[in-house]
Amino acid sequence: MPYTLRPDQGFDVDIEKTDYLKDRPDTGERWILNFGPQHPATHTTLRLVLELDGERVARCTPHIGYLHSGFEKLGEHLDYNQYVTIVSRMDYLSPIANDICWHHAVETLFGIELTPRCKVLRTIMAELARIQNHLLCVGAAGLDLGAITAFLYLFNPREKIYDICDYISGQRFHPDWTRVGGLMADLLDEPTFIRLVKDTCDDIEKAIGETEGLLTRNRIFMDRTCGIGVFTKQEAIAWSLTGPMARASGVERDLRKDFPYLCYKDNWDGHGAPAVSFQVPVATEGDAYARYRVRCEEMKQSLSIIRQLIDHIPGGPVDAFADSKMVKPPKKSVYGSIEGLIQHFELIMSNRGWKAPIAEAYGAIETANGELGYYIVADGSARPFRVRTRPPCFINYQVMAKMTEGHMVSDIPAILGSINVVAAELDR
């Protein structure tokens, strides 16, 4: 069940703030300021054209298009395994979550049921990806407001998540780890993987505590974020916000609870993949400070999920080879049976094995920024006929203009950092 972050948890706001949104006379003297694209704050790919009345933002016009890569069109030219190398470049703060979501959509289209071992490993890495994204978001948001130490506290353990990605896939930044019905490969050494994950979780937990000690009751940080960029629950619903952006405004929605998948389903009978229990943090203030609080609490919940699973990784295969001809066969089967050799040849060498149904499917998961979904139109060939993305950053970024109008120019980095915009999801 969702739980609300309340003032008695140490998050009460006692700072008297100026209300910049009150009606005030318009001087008529307005001028235009380009805010971005450059570091810091606008991350080299975001441009805000501000119409200013003094230092107050009278109008904000966001511009996108600085990182257009044609991601969706490329989906029509790559098969259902190859396209994973493209989706991991979208939200590049947590690429492995994109991998998991894409193949979740493909497996929905093909009707493939994953093995228990694959479900657990995907769930662990999905939660590490959520933490990976939140660590950078909270750290960079603090950095944009002058809290350099908090950024360093959070960035160091984040590197260890890259080490885990490197261990399981051979690549640090873009793992391209999932495959239709399974994974690119099983763990090389399970005890080593377990040790890496446990050590990383311990370091992350310590870093979160240190950061909260620096920021949560810091008068400067609270003054820069409390009451800034407020979005009500009704507005969040009307603008289709998801993830921490919505939950910080009181919207109790999380796909892991509402449309469960992987180990978030409560279906463990002692033989399959274990189900996990967790809570969904919800705040009510809807400001930049609330979004910071929600992300910190979500990281703690993710650590709890990982610790529930890490000592209960089932045995068995990671690929659902026996269930579908759309899944790559194990190497042992390729080298030891004619059926496995033929299926490997058709999938990898000739593409004749991809006999997708003539159908449409949508698959979505709860990523760090909200609902990430892929809509696939299949025409029975080896490649999708059309691929479309529901990127949470694109949906969330549309509120930037509404959130900034009436605020001061100095409030823009706080608002932008709380949205956590990843430009590659804007210009797809």
C-alpha positions as CSV (number, residue, x, y, z in Angstrom):
1,M,0.0,0.0,0.0
2,P,1.2,3.6,-0.6
3,Y,2.3,5.5,2.4
4,T,2.3,9.2,2.8
5,L,5.4,11.1,3.9
6,R,4.1,13.2,6.8
7,P,5.4,16.1,8.8
8,D,5.9,13.9,11.9
9,Q,8.6,12.1,9.9
10,G,10.9,15.1,10.1
11,F,9.8,16.8,6.8
12,D,7.8,19.7,8.3
13,V,8.4,23.0,6.6
14,D,8.8,26.0,8.9
15,I,10.4,28.5,6.6
16,E,8.4,31.6,5.7
17,K,8.5,32.0,1.9
18,T,7.6,34.7,-0.5
19,D,4.7,33.8,-2.7
20,Y,5.9,34.7,-6.2
21,L,2.6,33.7,-7.7
22,K,0.5,36.4,-6.1
23,D,-1.0,39.0,-8.5
24,R,1.4,41.9,-8.9
25,P,1.3,44.8,-11.3
26,D,2.9,44.2,-14.7
27,T,5.6,46.8,-15.4
28,G,5.3,46.3,-19.1
29,E,9.1,46.1,-19.3
30,R,9.8,42.6,-20.4
31,W,12.9,41.1,-22.0
32,I,13.9,37.7,-23.4
33,L,16.5,35.5,-21.9
34,N,17.8,32.2,-23.3
35,F,18.3,29.8,-20.4
36,G,20.4,27.0,-21.9
37,P,21.4,24.9,-23.6
38,Q,24.6,24.6,-21.5
39,H,25.9,23.0,-18.4
40,P,25.0,23.3,-15.6
41,A,21.3,22.9,-15.0
42,T,20.2,22.6,-18.7
43,H,22.5,19.7,-19.5
44,T,23.6,20.9,-22.9
45,T,20.4,19.7,-24.6
46,L,17.6,21.8,-23.0
47,R,16.7,25.4,-24.0
48,L,14.2,27.6,-22.2
49,V,13.2,30.9,-23.8
50,L,12.1,33.1,-20.8
51,E,10.1,36.2,-21.0
52,L,11.0,38.1,-17.8
53,D,9.3,40.8,-15.8
54,G,12.3,41.9,-13.8
55,E,13.6,38.6,-12.4
56,R,10.2,37.0,-12.4
57,V,9.3,34.6,-15.2
58,A,6.2,35.8,-17.0
59,R,6.4,33.1,-19.7
60,C,8.5,30.1,-20.3
61,T,8.8,28.3,-23.7
62,P,10.8,25.0,-23.6
63,H,12.5,24.0,-26.8
64,I,13.6,20.5,-27.6
65,G,15.3,18.9,-30.6
66,Y,19.0,19.1,-29.7
67,L,19.5,15.3,-29.4
68,H,17.3,13.9,-32.1
69,S,18.4,10.3,-33.0
70,G,15.5,8.7,-34.7
71,F,15.2,5.9,-32.1
72,E,11.7,4.9,-33.0
73,K,12.3,4.7,-36.8
74,L,15.3,2.5,-36.2
75,G,13.0,-0.1,-34.6
76,E,11.6,-0.8,-38.1
77,H,15.0,-1.9,-39.3
78,L,16.2,-4.1,-36.5
79,D,14.9,-7.4,-35.2
80,Y,13.4,-7.9,-31.7
81,N,16.8,-8.7,-30.2
82,Q,18.9,-6.1,-32.0
83,Y,16.7,-3.2,-31.1
84,V,17.8,-3.5,-27.4
85,T,21.0,-1.7,-28.4
86,I,18.9,1.3,-29.4
87,V,16.5,1.5,-26.4
88,S,19.3,1.6,-23.9
89,R,20.4,4.9,-25.4
90,M,17.1,6.6,-24.5
91,D,17.1,7.1,-20.7
92,Y,20.9,6.8,-20.5
93,L,20.9,7.3,-16.7
94,S,19.6,3.8,-16.2
95,P,20.0,2.0,-19.5
96,I,19.3,-1.5,-18.2
97,A,15.7,-0.5,-17.3
98,N,15.1,0.3,-21.0
99,D,16.3,-3.1,-22.0
100,I,14.0,-4.8,-19.5
101,C,11.0,-2.7,-20.7
102,W,11.5,-3.3,-24.4
103,H,11.7,-7.1,-24.0
104,H,8.8,-7.0,-21.6
105,A,6.8,-5.5,-24.4
106,V,8.1,-8.0,-27.0
107,E,7.3,-11.0,-24.6
108,T,3.8,-9.6,-24.2
109,L,3.5,-9.6,-28.0
110,F,4.8,-13.2,-28.3
111,G,3.1,-14.5,-25.2
112,I,6.3,-15.7,-23.6
113,E,6.5,-16.6,-19.9
114,L,9.9,-16.0,-18.3
115,T,11.7,-18.5,-16.2
116,P,11.8,-17.9,-12.4
117,R,15.5,-17.2,-12.5
118,C,15.2,-14.7,-15.2
119,K,12.4,-12.9,-13.4
120,V,14.5,-12.5,-10.2
121,L,17.6,-11.3,-12.0
122,R,15.6,-8.8,-14.1
123,T,13.9,-7.5,-10.9
124,I,17.2,-7.0,-9.1
125,M,18.7,-5.1,-12.0
126,A,15.5,-3.1,-12.5
127,E,15.7,-1.9,-8.9
128,L,19.4,-1.2,-9.2
129,A,18.6,0.9,-12.3
130,R,16.0,2.9,-10.3
131,I,18.6,3.6,-7.6
132,Q,21.1,4.4,-10.3
133,N,18.8,7.0,-11.8
134,H,17.7,8.6,-8.5
135,L,21.3,8.9,-7.2
136,L,22.2,11.0,-10.2
137,C,18.9,13.0,-10.1
138,V,19.2,13.9,-6.4
139,G,22.9,14.5,-6.6
140,A,22.7,16.7,-9.7
141,A,19.7,18.6,-8.3
142,G,21.8,19.3,-5.2
143,L,24.8,20.3,-7.3
144,D,22.7,22.8,-9.3
145,L,21.8,24.5,-6.1
146,G,25.3,24.5,-4.7
147,A,25.4,21.3,-2.7
148,I,28.5,19.9,-4.2
149,T,29.3,17.5,-1.3
150,A,25.9,15.7,-1.7
151,F,26.7,15.1,-5.4
152,L,30.0,13.4,-4.5
153,Y,28.4,11.3,-1.8
154,L,25.8,9.9,-4.2
155,F,28.0,9.6,-7.3
156,N,30.6,7.3,-5.8
157,P,28.3,4.4,-5.0
158,R,26.6,4.9,-8.3
159,E,29.9,3.8,-10.0
160,K,29.5,0.4,-8.3
161,I,26.2,-0.2,-10.1
162,Y,28.2,0.3,-13.3
163,D,30.6,-2.4,-12.0
164,I,27.7,-4.8,-11.6
165,C,26.4,-4.0,-15.1
166,D,29.9,-4.7,-16.4
167,Y,30.1,-8.0,-14.5
168,I,26.8,-9.4,-15.9
169,S,27.1,-8.1,-19.5
170,G,30.7,-7.0,-20.2
171,Q,29.6,-3.4,-20.7
172,R,29.4,-0.7,-18.1
173,F,27.3,2.0,-19.6
174,H,25.0,0.3,-22.1
175,P,24.6,-3.3,-21.0
176,D,22.2,-4.4,-23.8
177,W,21.6,-7.3,-21.4
178,T,18.1,-8.7,-22.1
179,R,17.0,-11.0,-25.0
180,V,13.6,-12.2,-26.1
181,G,12.5,-14.6,-23.4
182,G,15.7,-14.3,-21.3
183,L,19.1,-12.8,-21.0
184,M,22.2,-12.5,-23.1
185,A,24.0,-14.9,-20.7
186,D,23.6,-16.4,-17.2
187,L,25.7,-15.2,-14.4
188,L,29.4,-16.1,-14.6
189,D,29.6,-16.8,-10.9
190,E,26.6,-16.3,-8.7
191,P,28.3,-15.9,-5.4
192,T,30.4,-13.1,-6.8
193,F,27.3,-11.4,-8.2
194,I,25.6,-11.7,-4.8
195,R,28.6,-10.2,-3.0
196,L,28.8,-7.3,-5.4
197,V,25.1,-6.5,-5.1
198,K,25.2,-6.7,-1.3
199,D,28.3,-4.5,-0.9
200,T,26.8,-2.0,-3.3
201,C,23.5,-1.9,-1.4
202,D,25.4,-1.2,1.9
203,D,27.3,1.6,0.3
204,I,24.2,3.1,-1.2
205,E,22.3,3.0,2.0
206,K,25.2,4.8,3.8
207,A,25.3,7.5,1.0
208,I,21.6,8.1,1.2
209,G,21.8,8.6,4.9
210,E,24.7,11.0,4.6
211,T,22.9,13.0,1.9
212,E,19.7,13.2,3.9
213,G,21.8,14.5,6.8
214,L,23.2,17.2,4.6
215,L,20.0,18.3,2.7
216,T,16.7,17.2,4.3
217,R,16.8,19.8,7.1
218,N,19.3,22.2,5.5
219,R,17.8,25.6,5.6
220,I,19.3,26.8,2.3
221,F,18.2,23.6,0.4
222,M,14.7,23.8,1.9
223,D,14.4,27.5,1.1
224,R,15.4,26.8,-2.5
225,T,12.9,23.9,-2.9
226,C,10.0,24.2,-0.6
227,G,7.0,25.8,-2.3
228,I,8.8,25.8,-5.6
229,G,7.3,24.3,-8.7
230,V,4.1,23.2,-7.0
231,F,1.8,20.9,-8.9
232,T,-1.5,19.7,-7.4
233,K,-2.9,16.2,-7.5
234,Q,-5.6,17.2,-10.0
235,E,-3.0,18.9,-12.2
236,A,-0.7,15.9,-12.1
237,I,-3.5,13.7,-13.3
238,A,-4.7,16.1,-15.9
239,W,-1.2,16.4,-17.4
240,S,-0.6,12.6,-17.3
241,L,2.4,12.7,-14.9
242,T,3.8,9.5,-13.6
243,G,6.6,8.3,-11.3
244,P,7.9,10.6,-8.5
245,M,6.5,13.6,-10.3
246,A,3.0,12.3,-9.8
247,R,3.5,10.6,-6.4
248,A,5.0,13.8,-4.9
249,S,1.6,15.5,-5.8
250,G,-0.4,12.8,-4.0
251,V,-1.1,10.5,-7.0
252,E,-1.0,6.9,-5.7
253,R,0.0,5.1,-8.9
254,D,2.9,2.7,-9.4
255,L,2.8,0.1,-12.2
256,R,4.6,-2.4,-9.9
257,K,1.4,-2.4,-7.8
258,D,-1.3,-1.5,-10.3
259,F,-0.1,-3.7,-13.2
260,P,2.4,-6.0,-11.6
261,Y,5.1,-7.9,-13.6
262,L,8.3,-9.9,-12.9
263,C,8.6,-10.5,-9.1
264,Y,6.2,-7.7,-8.2
265,K,3.4,-10.2,-8.8
266,D,2.2,-11.9,-5.7
267,N,2.3,-15.4,-7.1
268,W,5.1,-17.3,-5.4
269,D,4.2,-20.8,-4.4
270,G,7.6,-21.8,-3.2
271,H,8.7,-23.1,-6.6
272,G,8.7,-20.1,-8.9
273,A,10.1,-16.6,-8.6
274,P,9.7,-15.1,-5.2
275,A,7.3,-12.1,-4.8
276,V,8.4,-9.0,-3.0
277,S,6.7,-6.6,-0.6
278,F,7.3,-2.9,-0.7
279,Q,5.6,0.4,-0.1
280,V,5.0,3.3,-2.5
281,P,6.1,6.6,-1.0
282,V,3.6,9.4,-1.6
283,A,3.8,13.1,-0.7
284,T,1.1,15.7,-0.9
285,E,3.0,19.1,-1.3
286,G,3.8,18.6,-4.9
287,D,6.9,20.9,-4.8
288,A,10.5,20.3,-5.6
289,Y,11.2,19.4,-2.0
290,A,8.5,16.7,-2.1
291,R,10.0,15.2,-5.2
292,Y,13.4,15.0,-3.5
293,R,11.8,13.3,-0.5
294,V,9.9,10.8,-2.7
295,R,13.0,9.8,-4.6
296,C,15.0,9.3,-1.4
297,E,12.3,7.0,0.0
298,E,12.0,5.1,-3.3
299,M,15.7,4.3,-3.2
300,K,15.2,2.8,0.3
301,Q,12.3,0.7,-0.9
302,S,14.4,-0.5,-3.8
303,L,17.2,-1.6,-1.5
304,S,14.6,-3.5,0.5
305,I,13.4,-5.3,-2.7
306,I,16.9,-6.2,-3.7
307,R,17.7,-7.6,-0.3
308,Q,14.5,-9.7,-0.3
309,L,15.6,-11.3,-3.6
310,I,19.4,-11.5,-3.6
311,D,19.6,-14.6,-1.3
312,H,16.7,-16.4,-3.1
313,I,17.8,-16.5,-6.7
314,P,16.3,-19.7,-8.2
315,G,18.2,-22.2,-10.1
316,G,17.5,-23.4,-13.6
317,P,17.8,-21.7,-17.0
318,V,17.5,-18.0,-17.7
319,D,16.0,-18.5,-21.2
320,A,12.6,-19.8,-21.9
321,F,13.9,-22.0,-24.7
322,A,11.3,-24.8,-24.4
323,D,8.3,-22.4,-24.5
324,S,8.9,-20.6,-27.7
325,K,10.8,-20.7,-31.0
326,M,11.4,-17.0,-30.6
327,V,14.0,-17.5,-27.9
328,K,17.6,-18.2,-28.6
329,P,18.6,-21.7,-27.6
330,P,21.3,-22.4,-25.0
331,K,24.8,-23.0,-26.4
332,K,24.7,-26.6,-25.1
333,S,21.6,-27.2,-27.2
334,V,23.2,-25.4,-30.2
335,Y,26.3,-27.7,-30.1
336,G,24.5,-30.9,-29.1
337,S,21.2,-31.1,-30.9
338,I,20.0,-30.4,-34.5
339,E,16.9,-28.6,-33.2
340,G,18.9,-26.1,-31.2
341,L,21.4,-25.6,-34.1
342,I,18.5,-24.9,-36.6
343,Q,16.8,-22.5,-34.2
344,H,20.0,-20.7,-33.6
345,F,20.7,-20.4,-37.3
346,E,17.2,-19.1,-38.1
347,L,17.2,-16.5,-35.4
348,I,20.8,-15.3,-35.6
349,M,21.9,-16.0,-39.2
350,S,18.8,-15.9,-41.4
351,N,16.1,-14.1,-39.4
352,R,13.6,-16.6,-40.7
353,G,12.8,-17.7,-37.1
354,W,11.1,-14.5,-36.2
355,K,7.5,-15.4,-37.0
356,A,5.8,-12.6,-35.0
357,P,2.0,-12.6,-34.8
358,I,0.1,-10.0,-36.9
359,A,-0.9,-8.1,-33.8
360,E,-0.3,-5.1,-31.6
361,A,1.0,-5.0,-28.1
362,Y,1.9,-2.5,-25.4
363,G,4.2,-3.3,-22.5
364,A,5.2,-0.9,-19.7
365,I,7.2,-0.9,-16.5
366,E,7.7,1.5,-13.7
367,T,11.1,3.1,-14.2
368,A,12.8,5.8,-12.1
369,N,11.0,8.7,-13.9
370,G,7.6,7.0,-14.3
371,E,5.8,4.8,-16.8
372,L,8.1,3.7,-19.7
373,G,6.2,1.8,-22.3
374,Y,6.7,0.4,-25.8
375,Y,3.9,0.0,-28.4
376,I,4.7,-2.5,-31.1
377,V,2.8,-3.2,-34.3
378,A,3.9,-6.5,-35.8
379,D,3.1,-7.7,-39.3
380,G,4.4,-11.2,-39.1
381,S,7.9,-10.4,-40.3
382,A,11.3,-10.6,-38.6
383,R,11.1,-6.9,-37.6
384,P,8.4,-4.7,-36.1
385,F,6.3,-2.8,-38.5
386,R,6.1,0.2,-36.2
387,V,7.6,1.0,-32.8
388,R,6.5,3.8,-30.6
389,T,7.7,4.8,-27.1
390,R,5.9,6.3,-24.2
391,P,8.8,8.1,-22.6
392,P,8.2,9.4,-19.1
393,C,10.6,12.4,-19.4
394,F,8.8,13.7,-22.5
395,I,5.5,13.6,-20.7
396,N,6.9,15.1,-17.5
397,Y,8.8,17.9,-19.3
398,Q,5.6,19.3,-20.7
399,V,4.8,20.9,-17.3
400,M,8.0,22.9,-17.2
401,A,6.4,26.0,-18.6
402,K,3.5,25.9,-16.1
403,M,5.8,25.2,-13.2
404,T,8.2,28.1,-13.8
405,E,5.8,30.9,-14.7
406,G,5.5,33.3,-11.7
407,H,8.8,32.1,-10.2
408,M,12.2,33.8,-10.1
409,V,14.9,33.0,-12.5
410,S,16.9,31.4,-9.7
411,D,14.1,28.9,-9.1
412,I,14.5,27.4,-12.5
413,P,17.5,25.0,-11.7
414,A,15.5,23.7,-8.7
415,I,12.4,23.0,-10.8
416,L,14.3,21.5,-13.7
417,G,16.4,19.3,-11.4
418,S,13.3,18.0,-9.6
419,I,11.8,16.9,-13.0
420,N,14.9,15.0,-13.9
421,V,14.7,15.5,-17.7
422,V,16.7,13.0,-19.9
423,A,16.9,14.6,-23.3
424,A,17.3,11.4,-25.2
425,E,13.7,10.6,-24.3
426,L,12.5,13.9,-25.6
427,D,14.1,13.7,-29.1
428,R,13.5,10.1,-30.0
